[in-house]
């Protein structure tokens, strides 16, 4: 009996990590490879609650099998505590993953797990695979710039440039990995949390561990395109850039938009009614939080533009118990503003009525906006988002930065001024379309990303 290749995919249980890996899983499954997608019990419950009924009903016939394992966090415990979350996951999940793989392997000899693809934030999953003699691929949920920086941490600490908390020892020092790539600025590293050094040390540890994870991996997969930043890609051994990863074209793809919130598809019919290149799309991803003052400034800034806007406002967007808009705001903008809790972002960005993307510059949003040719208004919050903004504004020149005032607030005047600038800038529009074409070329016959993906698939198939 010939064996069918069977890949197990496991992301870190956060929306920004799950999104690229479910796209990758779908793409692998479309090439005839069996895929088991592992999530935590908590995240799987959120997926199921937010799925459309049709998708829920068709789970059994889909290309991908979703399997939950426990994360060790009790119902009454605080899931927002990163220290407790990390401790619980490390204590419980490696053993549960090992048991799951053994169960799968014993149930069908022809469909044993032949490869584990794991997010670098769950590097322990690749350690489990290594101990079990299974091929391993590390998946990078962010851009190549952050990965290259992580790989250079030992040299940077040895040279006395970084301390044990990931702070630069010299206040004015830039970190320059090569004279061909953008430097990293102080307090803009993926682990930077200047106001909480303990939290920073935790995330610095995550970044430090990436090198160890990559050393045991057979492949390193990144949702990027070689041509976007070839100089950085060249610093990373065994790298397969296979992006930008688009949503699957398969009929099952709708079933695997695994979201923590239900997508509000009414925004698409609303976009149909808006003029060409008129809408400002505003979305801050799944984690960013705004203060009441900042939300008020954003709302009044959007109102002052007198343009249609689509704004994604999660229930947990604010640092208070509920979202409170300025008095009379929703009534005043009812004829031109659409507010939803979660949107089918790729479909929104692909819509002809969208003029620009006001974004937190998370890597998924950056790739999706770039692939759709959207000019950016950049509002980074944390992690790699500051460097993504630098690429958008300085290297690729497809957007403008929103700058906070002396109190750390992005004012309505700043929003109004920069929005008008980006919407009137023909060079930004031209650059956006040029990058869109370049990224898409990588995904078609002869393109670098497609070649890399085909290499990955052929090597997975060879595992049998």
MARVO-785892 format. One record per residue: x, y, z of N, C-alpha, C in turn. Coordinates in pm, whole numbers, plus 50000, padded with zeros to 5 digits. Layout:
N
XYZXYZXYZ ...
This chain:
464
500854988050000500005000050000500885012550000 500675021549902501475033749897500965043750000 501875051150055501495060850158501125074150095 500085080350150499705093850106500425103850195 501065114050135501705124250220500665130850309 501035133150432500105138450532500855149050614 500405161450605501055172550673500225176950793 500895178850905500245184651022500715199151034 499765208451041500055222751049499595227951184 500465235251254500085240551385500575254951401 499645264451416500015278451439500005281851588 500595293151622500355298951754498885303151759 498185301151872496735303651876496345318351885 496705326051781496305340051771495915342651626 494965351851606494405353951472495475356851367 496425365551400497445369351303498385358051265 498455347651348499285335951318498465325251246 497205324251281496335314051222496045317351074 495815330151044495415334050908496395329350800 497705332150810498595327550702498745312450697 498675305850813498885291350813497675283750760 496455289150778495305282350719495305284550567 495795296050523495945298150378496965288250321 498085286650390499105277150346498555262950347 497845259450453497265245950463496305243250348 495475253150315494525251550205495255249550072 496315257150052497075256249928497745242549917 498255237450026498885224150026497835213449997 496665214550060495605204650042495105204249899 495085215749833494645216449694495575208649600 496775205649647497735198049566497725183249604 496635178849664496445164649690497145159349813 497595168049900498255163850024497255164650139 497145154150215496255154050331496785163650437 495895171550497496325181450596495485180250723 496165179450835495525180650967495965194051026 495005202451057495285215751111494965215651260 495985217951342495835216751487495675230551550 494615232151626494395244551702494145240751847 494065250751933493695247852071492185246252080 491725239852184490275238052204489585251652212 490245261152275489655274552291489485281452156 490535281152072490435287951943489485280551850 489455267351857488535259951769487085263451804 486795265151931485435268951971485075282751912 486065291751909485825305051851485615304151700 486385295551632486185293651488484755289151461 484355278651534483045272551509481925282551536 482105290751638481055300551672480925311351566 482025314251496481985325151398481775320251254 481795307151234481635301851099480195303151048 480025306150919478685305550861478165291250870 476855289550877476255276250894476675266650782 476745271650658477105263150545478495257250565 479415265650611480785260950635480815250650746 480045253150851479995243850964479455230250919 478405230350836477775217950789478705209850699 479625216650631480485209850534481855205950589 482035207350719483335204250778483825190150744 482915180450748483325166450731483855163550591 483375171250493483775168450355484895177550307 485475185250397486455195050354487825188750332 488705196550267490055191850235490935190750359 490585198150462491445199150580490685194350703 491355186650784490755182050910491225191151023 490265197151093490595205551208490565197051334 491675197551408491755189451530492205198251646 491435198651755491835206751871492615198751974 493535205552042494195199752160494125210052272 494175205752399494105215352510495355223852520 495205236052575496365244852596496735246052743 495985239352829496325239252971495825251253049 495165260552983494675272653051493235270253097 493025271453225491685269053279490735280353242 489445277253241488425286753198488485299753278 488765298753406488745310653491490055318553487 491075313353420492375320053415492385330853308 493295340353323493385351853233494195348153109 493525347252994494205343752870495025355252815 494855367052869495625378652822496975379752892 497215370952989498495371053061499505362952981 500455369352911501365361752823502305352452899 502635355753023503525347253102502825334153139 501595335353187500835323553225500485315153103 500145321852993499795314752870500975306452820 502155312652819503345305452771503655293552861 503585295452991503885284453085502925272853065 501635276053052500625265553036500795257952905 501025265352798501175258952668502395249652667 503515254252720504725246052721504565233652809 503765234952913503555223853006502645213052946 501655217252868500595207952825500665204052678 500935213652589500715211152446501715201652380 503025201852415503925192352349503495177752368 503115174052490502675160352516501395156952441 500475166652436499205164252364499445162752214 500375170752160500685169752018501325156151987 502235151852071502875138752052501835127652052 500905128252147499855118052156498965118152032 498665130251981497835131351862498525125051741 499805128051724500555122451611500595107151620 500845102151740500885087551759499535081351727 498465087851768497115082851742496835082551592 497215093151521497015093751376497835082851307 499075081451347499975071751283499525057451305 498955054651421498515040951452497175037551386 496385047751355495045045251302495065041651153 496065046351079496125043650935497565044250889 498135032750863499545032150826499855039250695 498835040550608499035047050477498935062150486 498525067450601498355081950616499075087250739 500245081750767501035086650879501485101050853 501685108550961502185122250947503585121750888 503745128250772505055128150706505815141150725 505095151850767505755164750786504945173150884 505635180250971505005189851061505435203851018 504445212450991504705226650962504225234651082 505145241451148504785248651271505265263051265 504425271751313504745285751337505975286251429 506895295351402508085296251488507745299851632 506565305451656506165308651793505765296251871 505625284951802505415272051871506535262551826 507755267251842508915259451801508995245951869 508375244751987508365231952058507705220851973 506785224751883506125214851797507135208451701 508115216351656509145210851569510105202051648 510295205151776511105196551862510435182951881 509105183151896508345170551905508535162551777 508395169151662508555162351533509955156451519 510965164151562512335159351551512545146551633 512015146451755512155134551840511445122451782 510395125051701509605114051643510085110551502 511175116951457511745113751326510905118451209 510195129551227509305134951124509925147451063 509755149150932510285161050865509635173650921 510355184950916509925197050986510075209450897 509065218050901509145230950832508735241950929 509575252150940509255263751023508545274050938 507375278450982506615288550910506745301950981 507085312350905507315325550962506035333850946 505385337951055504125345451043504315360451026 505575364551003505875378750983506825379950865 507365391650840508205393850723509635389350742 510385389450634511775384850638512675394250719 512285406950730513125416450806513205412350953 512065408851010512045404551151512775391451172 512675382551074513365369751085514885371751079 515345379950987516785382550977517315388751105 516545397851164516975403951290517095393451400 516105384551411516145374051513517375365251497 517715361951373518865353251350520185359951386 520195373251390521415380551423521535383951572 520545380151653520575383651795521855378851865 522305366251846523535362151914524725371251884 524885375151757526005383951720525825397851781 524585402551785524325416051839524545416551989 524195405952060524425405852205525915403852235 526555395352156527995392952175528805405652150 528335413752056529025426252022528685437552120 527785434752215527405444852313526435455252259 525795452152148524815461452091523465460052160 523095447552198521845444952270522155439352408 521325443352508521475437452641520535425452657 520435420052777519655407852800518155410052782 517725422652780516315425852761516015429952616 517045430052532516835433952393516895448952370 517405456452469517575470852451518905473752383 518945484252301520225488352245521025495452353 522305492752359523175498252463523505512952436 523455516852307523735530552269522435537152227 522015547852294520715554052273520435557552127 521435562352056521165567051920521465556651813 521795544551853522305534651758521195528151676 521445527351547520605519551456521215505651442 520375495651424520885482251395520825480251245 521985478551185522075477151040522675463551010 521865454450957522325440850927523085440250796 522795449650707523455450450576523245464450522 524175469250444524005482850389522995483050274 522405471350243521415470550136519975469950188 519805469850322518455468650376518185479850477 516905481850509516535492350604517085489450742 517605499550812518055497350950516875496151044 517125490251160516125489751267516385501251363 515325508451399515445519851489515145515651633 515745522951725515555520251867514065520051902 513675510151984512285508352030511305504551919 511855500151804511005495351695511315480851661 511955473651753512235459451732510955451551756 510845439451704509615431551724509295428851871 510315429251955510115426352097510005438952183 510005450752123510085463252200508795466352277 508925466952409507865471752498508545480552604 508945492652566509755501052655509135503452792 507825503352801507165506352929507055494153018 507415482252969507315469953049508485460853013 509565462153088510785454853057510645439753076 509795435453168509575421053186508875415053064 507885422353013507185417852893508135417852773 508975428252767509945429052658510905417252664 511355413652783512295402452795511645389452749 510345387852778509625375852735509615374952582 509255385952515509195385752369510585385452305 511565391252374512945390052326513375375452329 512915368252431513195353952439512595346252324 511355349852286510715343652169511585345552046 512045357952025512865360951907514195353651911 514785352852029516065345952045515945331152011 514795325252047514585310852024514375307251878 514105317351795513855314551652515065307751588 516265311951623517485306151565517525291151593 517245287351716517245273251755516185265651676 515015271851657513935265351581514335263051437 514955273051376515355271751236516475261551217 517315260151318518435250751307517965236251296 516795233151351516295219351345515285217451232 515035228051153514015227351049514625223350914 513865215350839514295211550705513995222450603 512925230350629512575241550543512155253350628 512335265350573511865277650636510935284450536 509655285650574508625290750483508195304650528 508095313850434507685327450469506645332650371 505615339150425504565345350344505055358850292 505995358050199506545370050137506975366649996 507495376749928507935375249790509395379449784 510235371149724511675373649721512005387649669 511305391849565511615404649501511285416649589 510445414949690510095426149779511295430949860 512155421549900513295425049984514375414349968 514915413249848515845402549815517095402749903 517555414749939518785415850019518595409350156 517415411050216517135404750346516965389750329 516245385650225516045371250201517385364050189 518345370650129519655364350108520415362050239 519965368350348520605366450478520075354150552 519025347550496518325336950569518525323550500 519195313950565519445300850503518145292950484 518095284850380516995275450353515625282150340 515595294750304514325302150299513545299150171 512255296450189511325295150076510265305950090 510385316550012509345326750012508255322049917 507015320949966505935315149885504735324549877 504915337349913503795346449920503795356749809 502855366349818501815367049920500815355549906 500475349350020499515338250019498115343850000 497475340849887496105345549868495115335949930 493885340349949492825331149991492685320449884 492375308249926492255297049834491155299449732 491365294149610490335294749506489415282649511 489755272949594488945260749601487585263749662 486605255749626485235258149675485145256849826 486115249649886486095248250032486745259950103 487355269150029488145279550094487315288250187 486035290450152485175298550238485065292250376 485155278950378484975271750504486185273250594 487295277750538488505278450616489055292450634 488175302250629488545315550674488335315350826 489325310050896489165307751040489335320851116 488225326351160488215339251228487655338151368 488115347451454487575348051589486255355751594 485965363151488484705370651479484045367351346 482715366751339482035364051211482275375451112 482575371950987482745381950884481395388050846 481355401150842480125408250804480195410950654 479555402450575479655403750429478745414650374 477915420850460477085431950410477945443550364 479195444150410480065455150369480405454250220 480335442250162480665440750020479565446849933 478315444449968477225450649891477205465749914 477615470150034477725484450061478815490649972 479945483649958481025488549872480565489649726 479705480449684479205480749546478515493949514 477965500449617477185512649596478035525349604 479335523849634480195535549651480915538849521 481275551449501482005555349379483365548449370 483865547549248485165541649221486265549149298 487165541549364488315547449436487915558549532 486915556049613486425566449704486535562849851 486585549949883486405545350022487745544050095 487765549050218488895546650308488535534650394 489355524150384489135511950462490025512450585 489425510950703490135512350831490055499250908 491195493150937491205480751014492525479451087 492455475751215493645474951301493995460851344 493525450751269493865437151305493105432151426 493665421951492492935414951597493375418451738 494435426451753495005428651887495005443251933 495225452551840495385466751877494215471851960 494545480352056493535486252146493685501452145 492565508552140492575523252140491985528652270 492475540152312491855547152425490615554552375 489785559252468488595566652428488975579352352 490015586352400490445598552333490895595752191 491655584652174492155581452041491035577251947 490075569651998488945565751915488135577951871 487955587351963487235599651928487935607151816 489265608451826490015615651724489925608651587 489995595351590489885587851465488495589651403 487465588351485486105589751435485885603651375 486315613951447486095627651399486995630851279 488145624351272489005626051156488375620151031 487805608251045487115602050932485905610350889 485185615450988484015623750957484425636350880 485545642150919485955654950858486365653550712 486665641350668487115639250531485965640050430 484725638350481483555638650392483675628650278 484215617050309484345606250211483715593650269 483325583950185482855571350240483985563850309 483665557150419484665549050488484035536150539 484845525750541484475512850599485415510350715 484885509050835485695508550957485405495551031 486445487451053486305475151131486515478451278 485465476951356485515480151499485175467451578 486215460451625486005448651707485355452451840 484675443051901484055445652031485105448952137 486335443852118487415446252215488445456152163 488035465352074488975475052018489435485352120 488595487952222488925498452319489395492752451 490095501052527490585496752658489525498752766 488265499752724487125500352816486205488652782 485165486952858484305475252842483495475452713 483275487152656482515487852531482975499652447 482615498952318482995509552224482005520952233 482515532952257481665544852265482125555052161 481285557552062481615567551961481255581552012 481855591951955481485605651994479985607951976 479435616652058477995619552052477565623451912 476575616451861475995619951731476795615351611 477955608951634478835605151522478145595751425 477595584651475477025574551385475865580351303 475095589351364473985595551291474515604951181 475555612451212476075622151116476735615550995 477295603451014478005596950903477205585350844 475955584150881475155572450840475045571350688 475155582450617475005582050471476295578350399 477435578150471478705575250404479635566150484 479255562350603480115553850685479495540150710 480285529850702479865516150733480795510750839 480215506250952481005500951063480635486251083 481655477351082481425463051101482385457851208 482065446251265482945440651368484135433251306 483935427051190485015419951121484645419250974 485645420250887485375420950743486155410250668 485645405950552486425397150464487475405550394 488605407350459489545418050423490075417250280 490435405450233490965404750097489935409049994 488685405250014487625409149921487395424149928 487505429850048487355444350063488465451549988 489695447450012490845454249949490865452649798 490265441849749490215439549605489105447549537 488225453649617487065460549561487475473749495 486885476549381487265488449303486895501549370 486035501349471485655513849537486645518049646 487555508849686488505511949794489655520349740 489895531749808490945541149764492225539749843 492115536749974493315534850054492995526650179 494035522050243493945512750355494605519150476 493815523250576494355528250702494565515950791 495835512450812496175499350868497165500250983 497115490051070498115488651177499415482851124 499435478650999500645473650932501125460150986 500185451951034500535438051061500955431450930 501745420750938502295415050815501205409650722 500175403050778499095398050692498415409450619 498095420150691497445431650629498355438250527 499645438950558500605444850465500635437150334 500705423850343500735415550222499415416450145 498315416450217497005416950150496795430350081 497165441150148497035454350087497955455949968 499185451149983500165452149875499705444249752 499165432149776498745423749665497545429549590 496755437849659495595443949595495895458149543 497145462649560497525475749508496955487349585 496745485649716496155496249799497215505649856 497075518749837497935528249909497625527450059 498645529750143498495528150288498545541450363 497755542050470497955551450580498385542850698 499575545250750500215536050845500055540450990 499535531251073499295533951215499765521751294 501085519451303501585507451372501345508151522 501315496351583500995495251726502085488351805 502645477551751503645469751826504295459451734 505185451351794505865440451726506575444851598 506325437751487507025440851362506365452251285 505275457651337504475467151260505225480051229 506115484351316506875496651291507815494951171 508485483451166509385481151053508595478750923 507425472450933506575471050815506175484850762 505855493850855505555507650815506745514050745 507945511550796509145517450735509325512450592 509035499550572509115494350436508065500650346 506835501650397505735507550320506045521850279 506555529650374506755544050350508105547450289 509175540650332510525544450291511085536050177 510875522950185511475514150083510575512549961 509315509649984508395507049872507665519649827 507565529449917506905542349886505475540449836 504705532549916503305530049881502345535249990 502855543850078501985549050183502645560150262 501865565750354502345576350443502095572450588 502945577650674502865574950817501965585150887 501115580350976500355589151065501195591451191 501525603951219502425606951331501665611751453 501935605851569501275610551692501805624051737 500985631351814501425644151870502265641651995 502605652252068503495651052185502875642652296 501555640852292500865632652393500625618352345 501175615152228501015601552177499705599152105 498965609752075497665608552008497775612251861 497195604051775497065607651634495785615651620 495935628451591494805637751596493955637051469 492755642551481491855643051365492465651351251 493205661751289493855670251188494925662451112 495695654251185496725646051121496095635851026 495005629651070494305619950986493795626650859 493185638250875492635645450760493745649450663 494845654750717495935659650633496605648250556 496955637450627497675626450561496765618650466 495505617450501494585610450410494475617950277 494355631050285494265639050162495565637950082 496695637750152497975636750084498115623450009 497775612450076497955599350013496975597449898 495775602849912494765601349807495085609849684 495865620449705496215629449593497575626449532 498295616749588499675614149545499705603649434 499925608049312499935598849198501105589149203 502235593349261503395584549267503145572749361 502465575249473502115564349565501185554449496 500215559549423499295550749350500045542549247 500955548849173501725541849071502615531049133 503275534449246504125524649314503305512949366 502095515849417501225505249469500855495449359 500545500549242500185491849130501395483949080 502565490149086503795483349043504125471649136 503995473849267504255463049362503195452049353 501955456049328500885446149308501255436849193 501695442549083502055434548966503255425648996 504235431049067505425423249100505075411349189 504245413849291503865403249384503085392349312 502195396349224501375386549152502195378549051 503205384648996504085377448902504775365748972 505065367549101505725356949175504865344649195 503535346149178502605335249207502165327749082 502605332048965502205325348841503385317448784 503125310048676504135301348615505445308848593 506515303248647507835309248634508175319048745 507195322448829507425331948938508165325649054 508905333749129509765328449236508955321649347 507835327549385507045321649494506425308449452 505925307849328505335295249280506395284349269 507565287849221508655278049211509005272449350 509085281449448509415277049584508325268149641 507075271649615505965263349666505975249649599 506225249249470506275236449398507425227749450 508545234249484509665226949545509245220649676 508555228549759508075223449889507145211449869 506165212949779505205202249757505885189549706 506805190949611507485179149556508305171949664 508905179649754509705173449860508815167149966 507645172849991506695166650084506185153450025 505865153649896505385141449830506445130349833 507705134549820508795124749820508925117749955 508415124050061508475117950194507575105750202 506465106350121505535095150114504735093450235 
